[in-house]
Amino acid sequence: MKLHSPSVSLLLSALVICSATAAKETTPVLEGPYLGQTPPGLTAKPFAPGIVTTQGFDDGGVFSNDMEAFYFIRKNSEKNKFETVIYKLKGNLWVETVSEEPRPFYPFFSPDGKTMHLGKGYRERTDAGWSEIKSLGAPFDDINIMSLSASLQGTFAIDERRPDDDGILRFSRLIDGKREAPIPFNQDINSGTRNAHPFIAPDESYVMWDGIKEGGFGDVDLYISFRQPDGAWGPAINMGDKVNTAAYEAGPKVTPDGKYLFFVRNMGSDKFEDVDIFWVDAQIIETLRPH
């Protein structure tokens, strides 16, 4: 049997240590709130760079109501397919899992935590976990919904994907326990093109969405409309250069704890090969509220 010299043994030991160090560096430990990330200020920044936000397609960015699960969609370049990635908090550490479902998704959780909305489908929380996907039924089945959010009062805010990109946003209230047919938001909100991905505040004090309007930053921007004292929706307000750029910004949503605004930005070409998830302090909403 051939024995290694001391110098060779030292070299092998160094290689093992370097390999272990490299593996540790490429698999960061995610500990603490918000996947252990340092919170942003009033200027948006990428969320969890190199972990959630990568050089590829990363879309969504949604926390569960208990802030113990984080959902987003990623394009798996090796498999050339989209998949749902879920980070779950185990103790104080975040563990990544990939959904086994054939259709990728990121949900919207109702403010009471009892419903997981998936466009015109939904799941209900049960003692055993989430139910199978159910349909909202008529008239929602006839609307090509991309995104649905809900308030504490049960009001839905929905969009509709249309071939001509002239998207329309609607709301649907619960009145005496009955769901009303969806009603278009006012003309100012639905002006321009590509209006989509509405987020209605839990207390219905504002609605946010994305679209293209005159005077914007060049592509799809984030907008907000505040509820007026008489109950009407106010004008569409561009959310400004702290979140909007000449690129495509979309999908605004506030974390269940009310602290941060998440959205996505296209960092690549019009083929959307590089989409990143951003976050910003939700206080930015208050800086836009009329006084």
C-alpha contacts under 8 A as a table, 3 or more apart, distances in Angstrom:
res1	aa1	res2	aa2	distance
4	H	7	S	7.99
4	H	8	V	5.87
4	H	9	S	6.11
5	S	8	V	5.27
5	S	9	S	6.28
6	P	9	S	5.05
6	P	10	L	6.12
7	S	10	L	5.12
7	S	11	L	6.20
8	V	11	L	4.98
8	V	12	L	6.19
9	S	12	L	5.11
9	S	13	S	6.18
10	L	13	S	5.09
10	L	14	A	6.17
11	L	14	A	5.08
11	L	15	L	6.24
12	L	15	L	5.07
12	L	16	V	6.29
13	S	16	V	5.15
13	S	17	I	6.26
14	A	17	I	5.12
14	A	18	C	6.07
15	L	18	C	5.05
15	L	19	S	6.02
16	V	19	S	5.10
16	V	20	A	6.17
17	I	20	A	5.14
17	I	21	T	6.08
18	C	21	T	5.00
18	C	22	A	6.04
19	S	22	A	5.09
19	S	23	A	6.14
20	A	23	A	5.12
20	A	24	K	6.16
21	T	24	K	5.05
21	T	25	E	6.15
22	A	25	E	5.01
22	A	26	T	6.20
23	A	26	T	5.19
23	A	27	T	6.21
24	K	27	T	5.22
24	K	28	P	6.43
25	E	28	P	5.91
29	V	93	L	7.32
29	V	94	W	7.83
30	L	35	L	5.38
30	L	36	G	5.36
30	L	93	L	5.66
30	L	94	W	5.36
30	L	95	V	7.88
31	E	35	L	6.11
31	E	36	G	4.84
31	E	92	N	5.64
31	E	93	L	4.59
31	E	94	W	6.28
32	G	35	L	6.11
32	G	36	G	4.64
32	G	92	N	5.73
32	G	93	L	6.68
33	P	36	G	5.36
33	P	37	Q	7.36
34	Y	37	Q	5.69
34	Y	67	M	7.90
35	L	48	A	7.47
35	L	94	W	6.29
37	Q	47	F	7.59
37	Q	48	A	6.24
39	P	280	V	7.89
39	P	281	D	7.68
40	P	43	T	7.03
40	P	44	A	6.72
40	P	45	K	6.61
40	P	279	W	6.86
40	P	280	V	5.36
40	P	281	D	5.93
41	G	44	A	7.20
41	G	280	V	6.01
41	G	281	D	5.26
42	L	242	K	6.81
42	L	280	V	5.81
42	L	281	D	5.37
42	L	282	A	7.91
42	L	283	Q	7.26
42	L	284	I	5.98
43	T	242	K	4.80
43	T	243	V	6.73
43	T	280	V	6.00
43	T	281	D	7.71
44	A	242	K	6.12
44	A	243	V	5.64
44	A	278	F	6.15
44	A	279	W	5.37
44	A	280	V	4.42
44	A	281	D	7.74
45	K	278	F	5.32
45	K	279	W	5.76
45	K	280	V	6.61
46	P	49	P	6.11
46	P	53	T	6.55
46	P	276	D	6.83
46	P	277	I	5.83
46	P	278	F	4.23
46	P	279	W	6.36
47	F	52	V	6.71
47	F	53	T	6.04
47	F	277	I	5.78
47	F	278	F	5.13
47	F	279	W	5.97
48	A	51	I	5.42
48	A	52	V	5.28
48	A	53	T	5.86
49	P	52	V	6.14
49	P	53	T	4.76
49	P	54	T	6.30
50	G	53	T	5.60
50	G	54	T	5.04
50	G	55	Q	8.00
51	I	54	T	6.66
52	V	58	D	7.17
52	V	277	I	7.59
53	T	56	G	7.98
53	T	58	D	6.26
53	T	276	D	5.35
53	T	277	I	5.79
54	T	57	F	7.38
54	T	58	D	7.05
54	T	274	D	7.90
54	T	276	D	6.86
55	Q	274	D	5.78
55	Q	275	V	7.81
55	Q	276	D	7.90
56	G	74	R	7.71
56	G	75	K	6.87
56	G	77	S	7.90
56	G	273	E	5.95
56	G	274	D	4.47
56	G	275	V	6.39
56	G	276	D	7.79
57	F	73	I	7.90
57	F	74	R	5.61
57	F	75	K	5.37
57	F	272	F	7.11
57	F	273	E	5.65
57	F	274	D	4.82
57	F	275	V	4.62
57	F	276	D	6.79
58	D	72	F	6.94
58	D	73	I	5.62
58	D	74	R	4.56
58	D	75	K	6.81
58	D	274	D	7.49
58	D	275	V	5.39
58	D	276	D	5.47
58	D	277	I	6.44
59	D	72	F	5.76
59	D	73	I	5.00
59	D	74	R	6.45
59	D	264	V	6.40
59	D	275	V	6.61
59	D	276	D	6.78
59	D	277	I	6.32
60	G	71	Y	7.24
60	G	72	F	4.80
60	G	73	I	6.19
60	G	106	Y	6.14
60	G	251	G	7.09
60	G	263	F	7.09
60	G	264	V	6.92
60	G	277	I	6.98
61	G	70	F	6.77
61	G	71	Y	5.73
61	G	72	F	4.82
61	G	73	I	7.94
61	G	106	Y	7.52
61	G	262	F	6.61
61	G	263	F	7.36
61	G	277	I	6.59
62	V	70	F	5.51
62	V	71	Y	5.16
62	V	72	F	6.56
62	V	106	Y	6.93
62	V	107	P	7.08
62	V	108	F	7.24
62	V	253	K	7.81
62	V	255	T	7.16
62	V	262	F	7.87
63	F	66	D	7.89
63	F	67	M	5.45
63	F	68	E	7.19
63	F	69	A	5.63
63	F	70	F	4.42
63	F	71	Y	6.39
63	F	255	T	6.32
63	F	256	P	7.00
64	S	67	M	5.11
64	S	68	E	6.32
64	S	69	A	5.31
64	S	70	F	6.38
64	S	71	Y	7.99
64	S	109	F	6.50
64	S	113	G	7.92
64	S	256	P	7.22
65	N	68	E	7.72
65	N	109	F	6.76
65	N	111	P	7.17
65	N	112	D	7.92
65	N	113	G	5.71
65	N	256	P	5.44
65	N	257	D	7.81
66	D	69	A	7.65
66	D	256	P	7.78
67	M	70	F	7.45
67	M	256	P	7.25
67	M	257	D	7.81
68	E	88	K	5.83
68	E	89	L	5.04
69	A	86	I	6.65
69	A	87	Y	5.52
69	A	88	K	4.43
69	A	89	L	6.23
70	F	86	I	5.51
70	F	87	Y	5.07
70	F	88	K	6.58
71	Y	84	T	6.97
71	Y	85	V	5.87
71	Y	86	I	4.66
71	Y	87	Y	6.69
71	Y	106	Y	5.69
71	Y	107	P	7.46
72	F	84	T	5.89
72	F	85	V	5.51
72	F	86	I	6.70
72	F	105	F	7.39
72	F	106	Y	5.46
73	I	82	F	6.70
73	I	83	E	5.69
73	I	84	T	4.66
73	I	85	V	5.96
73	I	104	P	6.58
73	I	105	F	6.46
73	I	106	Y	6.51
74	R	82	F	5.65
74	R	83	E	5.58
74	R	84	T	6.44
74	R	85	V	6.75
75	K	80	N	6.79
75	K	81	K	5.57
75	K	82	F	4.21
75	K	83	E	6.26
76	N	79	K	5.49
76	N	80	N	5.48
76	N	81	K	5.41
76	N	82	F	5.90
76	N	83	E	6.88
77	S	80	N	4.69
77	S	81	K	6.96
82	F	104	P	6.23
83	E	98	V	6.99
83	E	99	S	7.00
83	E	103	R	7.45
83	E	104	P	4.87
83	E	105	F	7.66
84	T	98	V	5.81
84	T	99	S	5.37
84	T	104	P	4.90
84	T	105	F	5.82
84	T	106	Y	6.96
85	V	96	E	6.99
85	V	97	T	5.97
85	V	98	V	4.64
85	V	99	S	6.32
86	I	96	E	5.79
86	I	97	T	5.23
86	I	98	V	6.02
86	I	99	S	7.13
87	Y	94	W	5.84
87	Y	95	V	5.29
87	Y	96	E	4.40
87	Y	97	T	6.20
88	K	94	W	5.32
88	K	95	V	5.29
88	K	96	E	6.51
88	K	97	T	7.70
89	L	92	N	6.29
89	L	93	L	5.54
89	L	94	W	4.43
89	L	95	V	6.36
90	K	93	L	5.29
90	K	94	W	6.02
90	K	95	V	6.82
99	S	104	P	7.80
101	E	104	P	6.85
105	F	118	L	7.33
106	Y	118	L	7.37
107	P	116	M	6.03
107	P	117	H	5.59
107	P	118	L	5.31
108	F	116	M	5.82
108	F	117	H	5.03
108	F	118	L	6.70
108	F	148	L	7.06
108	F	149	S	6.10
109	F	113	G	6.02
109	F	114	K	7.67
109	F	115	T	5.89
109	F	116	M	4.67
109	F	117	H	6.07
109	F	149	S	7.79
110	S	113	G	5.25
110	S	114	K	6.46
110	S	115	T	5.36
110	S	116	M	6.45
110	S	117	H	7.27
110	S	149	S	7.27
110	S	150	A	5.77
110	S	151	S	7.06
110	S	152	L	7.47
111	P	114	K	7.93
111	P	150	A	7.27
111	P	151	S	6.48
111	P	152	L	5.66
111	P	202	P	6.33
111	P	256	P	7.21
112	D	115	T	7.70
112	D	152	L	6.77
113	G	116	M	7.66
113	G	125	R	7.81
114	K	124	E	5.93
114	K	125	R	5.17
115	T	122	Y	6.74
115	T	123	R	5.71
115	T	124	E	4.75
115	T	125	R	6.11
116	M	122	Y	5.48
116	M	123	R	5.04
116	M	124	E	6.40
116	M	125	R	7.74
117	H	120	K	7.46
117	H	121	G	6.21
117	H	122	Y	4.36
117	H	123	R	6.53
117	H	148	L	6.81
117	H	149	S	7.45
118	L	121	G	4.94
118	L	122	Y	5.27
118	L	123	R	7.91
118	L	147	S	7.40
118	L	148	L	7.27
119	G	122	Y	7.40
119	G	145	I	5.41
119	G	146	M	5.48
119	G	147	S	5.06
119	G	148	L	5.38
120	K	135	S	6.26
120	K	136	L	5.70
120	K	137	G	7.99
120	K	140	F	6.26
120	K	141	D	6.61
120	K	145	I	6.09
120	K	148	L	7.51
121	G	133	I	6.04
121	G	134	K	5.42
121	G	135	S	4.62
121	G	136	L	5.83
122	Y	133	I	5.36
122	Y	134	K	5.30
122	Y	135	S	6.47
122	Y	136	L	7.15
123	R	130	W	5.99
123	R	131	S	5.24
123	R	132	E	6.01
123	R	133	I	5.03
123	R	134	K	6.14
124	E	130	W	5.66
124	E	131	S	5.32
124	E	132	E	7.92
125	R	128	A	7.98
125	R	129	G	5.76
125	R	130	W	4.65
125	R	131	S	6.33
126	T	129	G	5.05
126	T	130	W	5.80
126	T	131	S	6.59
135	S	141	D	7.54
136	L	140	F	6.20
136	L	141	D	6.94
137	G	140	F	5.77
137	G	141	D	5.44
138	A	141	D	5.33
138	A	142	D	6.97
139	P	142	D	5.82
139	P	143	I	7.31
139	P	181	A	6.74
140	F	143	I	5.26
140	F	145	I	7.90
141	D	144	N	7.61
143	I	160	E	6.23
144	N	159	D	7.94
144	N	160	E	5.12
144	N	161	R	5.51
144	N	162	R	7.65
145	I	148	L	7.21
145	I	158	I	6.64
145	I	159	D	5.57
145	I	160	E	4.73
145	I	161	R	6.27
146	M	158	I	7.81
146	M	159	D	6.27
146	M	160	E	6.34
146	M	161	R	6.40
146	M	196	A	7.79
146	M	197	H	7.02
147	S	158	I	5.88
147	S	159	D	5.96
147	S	196	A	7.48
147	S	197	H	5.11
147	S	198	P	6.90
148	L	156	F	6.57
148	L	157	A	5.67
148	L	158	I	4.58
148	L	159	D	6.99
148	L	197	H	7.24
148	L	198	P	6.95
148	L	199	F	7.60
149	S	156	F	5.68
149	S	157	A	5.34
149	S	158	I	6.73
149	S	198	P	6.82
149	S	199	F	5.51
149	S	200	I	6.16
150	A	153	Q	7.98
150	A	154	G	5.76
150	A	155	T	5.37
150	A	156	F	4.50
150	A	157	A	6.27
150	A	199	F	7.72
150	A	200	I	6.31
150	A	201	A	7.87
150	A	202	P	7.11
151	S	154	G	5.11
151	S	155	T	5.24
151	S	156	F	6.75
151	S	200	I	6.22
151	S	201	A	6.09
151	S	202	P	4.17
151	S	203	D	6.29
151	S	204	E	6.24
152	L	155	T	7.43
152	L	202	P	5.06
152	L	203	D	6.32
153	Q	173	R	7.96
153	Q	174	L	7.32
153	Q	202	P	7.78
153	Q	203	D	7.65
154	G	173	R	6.47
154	G	174	L	5.88
155	T	171	F	6.74
155	T	172	S	5.51
155	T	173	R	4.30
155	T	174	L	6.12
156	F	171	F	5.31
156	F	172	S	5.02
156	F	173	R	6.41
156	F	200	I	7.72
157	A	169	L	7.17
157	A	170	R	5.80
157	A	171	F	4.45
157	A	172	S	6.69
157	A	198	P	5.99
157	A	199	F	6.71
157	A	200	I	6.18
158	I	169	L	5.78
158	I	170	R	5.37
158	I	171	F	6.18
158	I	197	H	7.25
158	I	198	P	6.21
159	D	167	G	6.88
159	D	168	I	5.89
159	D	169	L	4.59
159	D	170	R	6.35
159	D	195	N	7.46
159	D	196	A	5.28
159	D	197	H	6.14
159	D	198	P	6.67
160	E	167	G	5.75
160	E	168	I	5.91
160	E	169	L	6.84
160	E	196	A	7.14
161	R	165	D	7.17
161	R	167	G	5.95
161	R	196	A	7.76
162	R	165	D	5.42
162	R	166	D	6.31
162	R	167	G	5.86
163	P	166	D	7.75
164	D	167	G	7.95
165	D	193	T	6.22
165	D	194	R	4.94
166	D	192	G	7.64
166	D	193	T	4.74
166	D	194	R	5.24
166	D	195	N	7.02
167	G	190	N	7.82
167	G	193	T	6.24
167	G	194	R	4.91
167	G	195	N	4.84
167	G	196	A	6.28
168	I	184	P	7.10
168	I	190	N	5.90
168	I	194	R	7.90
168	I	195	N	5.96
168	I	196	A	7.19
169	L	184	P	5.84
169	L	185	F	5.98
169	L	189	I	7.86
169	L	190	N	6.41
169	L	195	N	6.71
169	L	196	A	6.72
169	L	198	P	7.23
170	R	182	P	5.67
170	R	183	I	5.10
170	R	184	P	4.08
170	R	185	F	5.28
171	F	182	P	5.28
171	F	183	I	5.36
171	F	184	P	6.40
171	F	185	F	6.67
172	S	179	R	6.82
172	S	180	E	5.63
172	S	181	A	6.06
172	S	182	P	4.51
172	S	183	I	6.25
173	R	179	R	6.01
173	R	180	E	5.74
173	R	182	P	7.92
174	L	177	G	5.59
174	L	178	K	5.33
174	L	179	R	4.69
174	L	180	E	6.38
175	I	178	K	5.21
175	I	179	R	6.41
175	I	180	E	7.00
184	P	190	N	7.93
185	F	189	I	6.29
185	F	190	N	6.56
185	F	233	W	7.89
186	N	189	I	5.59
186	N	190	N	6.36
186	N	233	W	7.13
187	Q	190	N	4.98
187	Q	191	S	5.69
188	D	191	S	5.16
188	D	235	P	5.97
188	D	236	A	6.06
189	I	225	S	7.40
189	I	235	P	6.90
189	I	236	A	5.44
190	N	193	T	7.78
190	N	195	N	6.63
191	S	213	K	6.90
192	G	195	N	7.48
192	G	211	G	7.10
192	G	212	I	5.59
192	G	213	K	4.64
192	G	214	E	7.08
193	T	211	G	5.97
193	T	212	I	5.25
193	T	213	K	6.79
194	R	210	D	7.46
194	R	211	G	4.85
194	R	212	I	6.07
194	R	220	V	7.53
195	N	209	W	6.91
195	N	210	D	5.57
195	N	211	G	4.19
195	N	212	I	7.05
196	A	209	W	5.95
196	A	210	D	5.51
196	A	211	G	6.42
196	A	251	G	7.78
197	H	209	W	5.37
197	H	210	D	6.40
197	H	250	A	7.26
197	H	251	G	5.24
197	H	252	P	7.21
198	P	207	V	6.66
198	P	208	M	5.53
198	P	209	W	4.29
198	P	210	D	7.33
198	P	251	G	7.42
198	P	252	P	7.40
199	F	207	V	5.51
199	F	208	M	5.08
199	F	209	W	6.20
199	F	252	P	6.54
199	F	253	K	5.82
200	I	204	E	5.97
200	I	205	S	7.94
200	I	206	Y	6.15
200	I	207	V	4.35
200	I	208	M	6.49
201	A	204	E	4.75
201	A	205	S	6.03
201	A	206	Y	5.57
201	A	207	V	6.08
202	P	205	S	7.80
204	E	207	V	7.19
204	E	227	R	7.24
205	S	226	F	5.88
205	S	227	R	5.04
206	Y	224	I	6.84
206	Y	225	S	5.53
206	Y	226	F	4.22
206	Y	227	R	5.52
207	V	224	I	5.70
207	V	225	S	5.46
207	V	226	F	6.61
208	M	222	L	7.10
208	M	223	Y	5.58
208	M	224	I	4.31
208	M	225	S	6.51
208	M	252	P	6.49
208	M	253	K	7.80
209	W	222	L	5.79
209	W	223	Y	5.49
209	W	224	I	6.57
209	W	250	A	7.28
209	W	251	G	6.69
209	W	252	P	6.20
210	D	220	V	6.23
210	D	221	D	5.39
210	D	222	L	4.43
210	D	223	Y	5.82
210	D	249	E	7.13
210	D	250	A	5.18
210	D	251	G	6.62
210	D	252	P	7.46
211	G	220	V	4.92
211	G	221	D	5.62
211	G	222	L	6.71
211	G	223	Y	7.39
211	G	250	A	7.83
212	I	216	G	6.83
212	I	218	G	7.95
212	I	219	D	6.22
212	I	220	V	4.81
212	I	221	D	6.25
213	K	216	G	5.72
216	G	219	D	7.27
216	G	220	V	7.97
216	G	221	D	6.77
216	G	238	N	7.07
217	F	220	V	7.85
217	F	221	D	6.88
217	F	244	N	6.78
217	F	245	T	5.75
217	F	246	A	5.00
217	F	247	A	7.89
218	G	245	T	7.54
218	G	246	A	4.79
218	G	247	A	7.02
219	D	245	T	7.97
219	D	246	A	5.77
219	D	247	A	5.66
219	D	248	Y	5.33
219	D	249	E	7.83
220	V	247	A	7.19
220	V	248	Y	4.78
220	V	249	E	5.67
220	V	250	A	6.89
221	D	238	N	7.18
221	D	239	M	7.77
221	D	244	N	5.72
221	D	245	T	7.56
221	D	248	Y	6.47
221	D	249	E	5.19
221	D	250	A	6.61
222	L	238	N	6.26
222	L	239	M	5.74
222	L	243	V	7.61
222	L	244	N	6.62
222	L	249	E	6.30
222	L	250	A	6.18
222	L	251	G	8.00
222	L	252	P	7.07
223	Y	236	A	6.13
223	Y	237	I	5.37
223	Y	238	N	4.57
223	Y	239	M	5.32
224	I	236	A	5.68
224	I	237	I	5.21
224	I	238	N	6.61
224	I	239	M	6.61
225	S	233	W	6.31
225	S	234	G	5.35
225	S	235	P	5.72
225	S	236	A	4.98
225	S	237	I	6.14
226	F	233	W	5.99
226	F	234	G	5.31
226	F	235	P	7.56
226	F	289	R	6.97
227	R	231	G	5.95
227	R	232	A	5.94
227	R	233	W	4.74
227	R	234	G	5.92
228	Q	231	G	5.21
228	Q	232	A	5.30
228	Q	233	W	5.85
228	Q	234	G	5.97
229	P	232	A	7.42
237	I	288	L	7.84
239	M	242	K	7.66
239	M	243	V	6.73
239	M	244	N	6.88
239	M	288	L	7.26
240	G	243	V	6.12
240	G	244	N	5.73
241	D	244	N	4.82
241	D	245	T	6.20
243	V	249	E	7.88
243	V	280	V	7.87
244	N	247	A	7.60
244	N	249	E	6.39
245	T	248	Y	7.40
245	T	249	E	7.54
247	A	265	R	6.89
247	A	266	N	6.16
247	A	267	M	7.18
248	Y	265	R	5.53
248	Y	266	N	5.22
249	E	263	F	6.96
249	E	264	V	5.60
249	E	265	R	4.47
249	E	266	N	6.67
250	A	263	F	5.81
250	A	264	V	5.43
250	A	265	R	6.63
251	G	262	F	7.71
251	G	263	F	5.05
251	G	264	V	6.24
252	P	261	L	6.65
252	P	262	F	5.69
252	P	263	F	4.59
252	P	264	V	7.70
253	K	261	L	5.64
253	K	262	F	5.36
253	K	263	F	6.56
254	V	258	G	5.95
254	V	259	K	7.18
254	V	260	Y	5.61
254	V	261	L	4.42
254	V	262	F	6.13
254	V	282	A	7.07
255	T	258	G	5.26
255	T	259	K	6.26
255	T	260	Y	5.55
255	T	261	L	6.44
255	T	262	F	7.38
256	P	259	K	7.85
257	D	260	Y	7.97
258	G	282	A	6.91
259	K	281	D	6.25
259	K	282	A	5.26
259	K	283	Q	7.48
260	Y	279	W	6.46
260	Y	280	V	5.66
260	Y	281	D	4.67
260	Y	282	A	4.40
260	Y	283	Q	7.83
261	L	279	W	5.47
261	L	280	V	5.32
261	L	281	D	6.17
261	L	282	A	5.08
262	F	277	I	7.12
262	F	278	F	5.72
262	F	279	W	4.42
262	F	280	V	6.70
263	F	277	I	5.94
263	F	278	F	5.46
263	F	279	W	6.45
264	V	275	V	6.67
264	V	276	D	5.51
264	V	277	I	4.49
264	V	278	F	5.70
265	R	275	V	5.72
265	R	276	D	5.40
265	R	277	I	6.54
265	R	278	F	7.11
266	N	269	S	7.54
266	N	272	F	6.18
266	N	274	D	6.15
266	N	275	V	4.43
266	N	276	D	6.38
267	M	272	F	7.72
267	M	274	D	5.36
267	M	275	V	5.59
267	M	276	D	6.74
268	G	271	K	7.42
268	G	272	F	5.88
268	G	273	E	5.94
268	G	274	D	4.84
268	G	275	V	6.92
269	S	272	F	5.74
269	S	273	E	6.86
269	S	274	D	7.68
272	F	275	V	6.10
280	V	284	I	7.67
281	D	284	I	6.15
282	A	285	I	5.74
282	A	286	E	7.75
283	Q	286	E	5.29
283	Q	287	T	6.74
284	I	287	T	5.12
284	I	288	L	6.76
285	I	288	L	5.37
285	I	289	R	6.52
286	E	289	R	5.05
